[in-house]
Structure formats: C-alpha cells, structure tokens
Amino acid sequence: MPRVLLLTLTLLAGLTQAAPHSMLQRPISLTTGQGSLHGTLLRPQSERPLPVALLIAGSGPTDRDGNNPDGGHNDSLKRLAQALAKHGIASVRYDKRGVAASRAATPDERDLTVEQYVADAAAWGQLLKADSGYSRLILIGHSEGALIASLAAPAAGADALISIAGSSRPIDQVLREQLHYRLPPKLLAHSNRLLDSLLSGQPSEAVPDELQVLFRPSVQPYLISLLRQDPSAAFARLRIPALIVQGSHDIQVGVADAEALKTAKPDAQLTIIEGMNHVLRIVAPDFRAQLASYDNPRLPLARLLTERIVSFIAHTGTAPASSTAQVGR
C-alpha cells in the first residue's frame, strides 16, 4: 500500500475512533455594532481540543442550514455540519446579517455589503480562535461563501480554508455568461448596461420588471460591493492550506472555476466529485432532477465530500497539504 494512502487511512481511522457518540448542539451568537448574529454550534463531546469549522453560506437570503426561501429547502450545510461532527469535528454555522434569525442586524438590504459579511466572518473566526476548546479553525465557504471565506481568512486567523462550489470569476462575468443564454436580445442589452453602470459604482433606478429579481434598486449597493471583488485574486493571496471541492454536475458553478482557483493557488488541493451538484448531492444532469434536489433535504450528501473534507482537516493538523488533484464521487 502506498505510504501516502496508508497515512490518510490512519488519520481517518484515528478521527473516526476518537469521535464521541454524544453531541452538544446549542445556539451561539455574535454581538456586532448593528445587533447580534445568530448561529448553531455543533460540538462532539470531548475533553480534548477539537478542530472547528466555520460554515459560511452562499448568496442571497441563504440561512445557516443552506436553505433559501427563493431556492429551496435542502439542509446542505446542516447535513455537512452533522457529518463533520460524526468525525470529531466541531462546527458553527450562522445566519448572515439580514437573514433569518440575524435579520434584525441589518433589516434593509440597501445597507448590506460584502465588506460587512467579511468582517462578520472574521469576527466569528476570532471568537472561535479565542476558545481553548478548539485546536484549529477551518473556514468552509459554499458558493459566494467561498469568496467571503477567502477574504476573511487572514483577519479570522484561519488555519485552513475549504472552498466548495466557489466561483473563480468576478460576478459580472458570471452574470453576463448566464444571462446571455436566458434573456432575449433587448433585455440582455439592458442587463449589460446595468452591469456596466454598477461596475462604475453608479446605481440605476431604471430596471425593467423582468430584471427586478437581479437588479432591483435595493440590492444594487450590495452588487456594487460584490463587483469590486476578484475571487481568484482573493484565493491566491491565501497563505494557509486550502482545499477546492467542485461537483461535476453543478449547474451554477463549473469545473473550470475550480481549475482556475487551483491555477491561482497551485499548492491548494483540488477534488472534483463526479455527479455532485450545487447542493452537494449526487444527482443526474437532467434539469428537472437538479431542481428537485434543491428542495429535498432527505437526499444524502455526496459521500466523497465528507471523506475529502475530513481527510484534509486531518492532514492540515499533521503535515503540509498536498497539491494533488483527485476525482471521485
């Protein structure tokens, strides 16, 4: 048996054997200058310090569990936290400001910015780093949360970072590509003009009804802050071990994005999970099956997702990260 594989199996076995049977789950909150943010701590019972993962949700009103009133109830982050706990890894997942239980911190979406989300993630990380019950802090960002994690990692004091379904491109490039295939020419031209205006920092009140969901005036301040960000550049600046996880059947973020992140940070690990989609399930590429999975919390997480994350966290506590790409399901 190759030495590297033997080491991986030994580390995984050690984590599994050490994982307690009982779990502590309780509310946890973070006080900010605008109010409190609320989350869930899930911690295996243990007398020794454990690694702790801070789970950062994706875009829009996605809550701590990975659910979105506009995008379905699938419990993706809740299920991931439960899977990690079974392997002796604690986690905190939280509602972003303006969302669910944290809505009161910023009730008007006009006041939301990427910089605020980054500061919040950093503050959560600092809270966990100050707790002697944790040995290492790992930021795990899903979708837009991967960008937030990359930007927050230095201030949070993160020991490692995991990007799941994270885009490599500025959001205007992603939107132009997606809308090119979905909008008639007149609306496409209008959306491109809106993006050009927002890129220059100028909001616009003239938004057709068909484009309100993306460009409504109240969300434009957030979009302006988001358009300033370059995910690949943020990822490249990381000086900690990093893992990129991408599903081959993701209809929102492609394998090319994961490969571009790998190019930006060559020492990062890359795992492509065959058949995994954006909500972390193994689903056929059929569009109807994809949409159904976004609203089905009973579907199991992709098996390799948990395996790779647990293995990566084990390795970051004992040895330098490998840059070897892996493919599986």
N, C-alpha and C positions, 0 to 999 in steps of 0.2 A: 504494500500500500504506500503511495507517495507520502512523503513526510508532511507536506502542506495539508493534504486531505486528512491525515491522521491527527494533526494538530487541531484542525477545525472540528472534527468529530469529538475529540477530547474536550474542547472548550464547550461545545454544545451539550455534551453529556453532563459536564460539571454544572452548567447553568440549570439544566433540567432537574438534576438530582438535588440541587440546592433550593429550587423553587418551593416555597412553602405551599401548603394546601389552603391556608386561610388568607383572605384578602381584607384589607382595610379600604373601604370606599367612603369618602366624606366630601362635603363641599369645601371649597377653598376660594378665597377672594384676594384681590389685589386692590389696594387703595391708590387712586390716581388723583391728580389735581381736579379732574372733572367728575369724579364719582368712582364707584367701585366696579371692578370687573369680576365676573363670577365663573367658576370652573369646577371641575371634578378631579379629585386626587384618587388614584387607584394604586394602592401600595401592597405588595405581598408582605405578610408578617415576617419580620426578620430582625434579629438582634445586630446584624452587621450592616454597614452602609451598602446601599444598593445603587446601581445606575438608575438615573431618572430621565425620562424622555418628555420634552415639552412638545405637544402636538399642536400644530398651527394650521387652522382650517383655510380653505380656499376662498375664492372671491364671492362678493355679494353677501347676502344675509345667511351664509352657511354657519351653522352653530357648532358647538363643541363636539357634537357627535357625528358631524359630517352631513347633517341634514339641511335642506334648503327649501323654504316654502314654495319657491318657484321651480325647484329642480328635483324634488322627490325626497322620500324618507328611506334611506338605505343603511344608516348607522355605521358608515365605513370607518370613521375614526373611533367610535365607541368599540367596535369589534376589534380594531387594531390594538387599542389600549388593553382590552381583555386578553388578547393573545399574548401581548408582551408580559402581562402580569403572570401568566402561567409559566413563563420562563424566568421569573425572578427579576423583572424589570418594572420599576415604578413608572407612573406617568401622570402628567397633568394635562388636561385638555380644557379649553376655556372658550366662552362666548366672547367674540371680539366686541369692542365698544360699538354701540349702536345696534347690536344684535341680541335677540332673545333676552336672557336674564341681565345682560350688560347694556341693554338699550338705553337706560337712563344716563349712562356716562356720556353719550353723545346722541341725543334723540333725533337731531336733524342731520340728514345725510349730507347736507351742504357743508357741514363742519368736519367731515371725515377727510383724512389724508393718509397716504402711505407712510409718511413720517411718523404719524401718531401710532399706526399699527406697529411700526418697527420699535418705537420707544416702549410700547406696551409689552411686546415680546421680550425685549431686553430686560424690562423690569421683572417680568415673570421669571426669567432665567436667573437674575440676580437673587431673587427671593429663594429659589431652589438651591443655588450655589452656596448660600449662607447657612443652609441646613446641614448639620453634620451627619444626618441620617442618609445622605446621598454621596456616593463616591465619584460619579461623573455625570455631567449634563450633556445630553444629546438633543439637539433641536431636530424635529421631524416636521417638515413642511410639505403640505399637499397642494398641488396646483399653484395658485397665486401665493399660498402659504410658503412655498419653497423660496420664492423671492423674498418674502418677509423674513424668513429664517436666515437667508444669506446676508441680508442687510443688518440683521440684529445680532448675529453670532459674536462679533468682537465685543460689543458692549455687554452682552449677556454673559460672557465668559465661557462660552460653549466649548466643550472638549471634542465634539464631533458633530457632524451635520448629515442629515439624510434628506435628499430631495426626491419626492415621489410625484411623478407626473408634472414636473416643473418645466415651464417654457424657457427656452434659451433666448427668445427674441423680445424686443420692446413690443408693448401691447398694440401699438398702431399697425405694426407689420402683421401681427396675428389677425387683427380685426379686418384689415384690408383683404387679406387672403380669404378669410371665412366669408365675408360679405360679397366678395367677387362672384361666388357661386350661388348666392342665395337671393340677391336683390336684382330687380330689373334695372336697366341702364340709368334711368333718371334718378332713382333712389340711391343707386351706387355712387353716382356722381355727387349727390348731396352728402352722402356719408363721408366721402373722401374730403369734401370741402370742410365738413365739421371737424374731421380729424386734423386737417391742416391748421385750422383755427386753434384747436385745443393744443396742438404741438407748440404753437407760438405763445401759449398761455392766455389766449383770448376765449372766454366763454361765448356762447351764442344762444339766444332765446328762440331763434327761428329753427325749430325742429319739427319735421313732419310727424304726424301721428304714428306712422309706421315705424319710425325710428326712436320713438319716445323711450322704449324699454332700454335702449342702449345709451341714448344721448340726452335724456331728459335734463333740463337745466339744473335740477337739484343734485345730480350725480356728477356734473361736469367738473366741479372743483376737485373731486377725488380723481377723476380721469386725468386732469392736468397734472396732478402729482404723480400718478402712475406712469404717464407718458414720459416723465423725466428719467425713468429707471431703465437700466440695461441689465437684464438677468444674467447674461453670460459674464459681463464685466464684474458684477457683484459676486458671482460664484468664483471667478478667477482670483479675486482678492482674498479668498479664504486661506488661512494658514493652519487649518486643522484637518484631520482626516474627514473625508466626505464619501458618501455613497449616493449614486444616482440609480433610481429604480423607475423603470418605464414599462408599461404594458404594450404589447404589440397590437392590441385591438382597441386602443384608446381613441375615441372619435373626437377628442378635444385637444389633445397634445400628442405629437407624433414621436416616433423613434428618432427621427432626425434631430429633434430638440435635445433629446438625451445625449445623442452623439456629439452635438455641438457643445453641451456643457462639459462633456468629457474632454473635448479638444481645448476648452477654455482652462480646465484644471486637469492636466494629464495624470496627476497622481491620485485622482479620485477613482473609486471603484465604480463599475457600471454593470448593472444587471438588467437585461431585457427579459421580461416574463411573458412567455408565449401565451397568447389568449387573454391576458388580463386587460380589463378596460379601465376607464377613468375612476370608477367607484370601487376598484380593487377586487373585482370578481372575474372569474374565468367565464367569458360569455362569447357566443358566436358573433361574427362580424355583422350579422343581419341587423339592420337598423331597428326593427321592432324589438328584437331581443335586447339590444343595447338599451333602448329607452325603458323597457320593463325592469331592467336591473337597477335603474336609478331609484326605483320605488319599491324595492323588495329587500328588506333587511334580513330576511331568512337565508338568502344566498350566502354560502361560506366565502370567506376571504380566500384569495389565491394562496395556496399552501406555500409556495416558494417565497412569497412576500414576507411572511413571518420568519421563515428559515433564514433568509438573507439578512434581514434586519437584526435578528438575534445573533447571528454569526458575526456580523460587522461590529456590533456593540461589544461582543466578547473579545474580538481582536483588538479593538481600539483601547481596551484596558490592559493588553498584554504585549502588543507588538505593533510595529509600523504597519499602516494599511497597504494592501496590495493594489496595484492598478489594473489587475486582470479583469477583462470583461467576461461576463457569464450570461448564458442564455438558458432558460428553463421555464417551467410552469408550476 
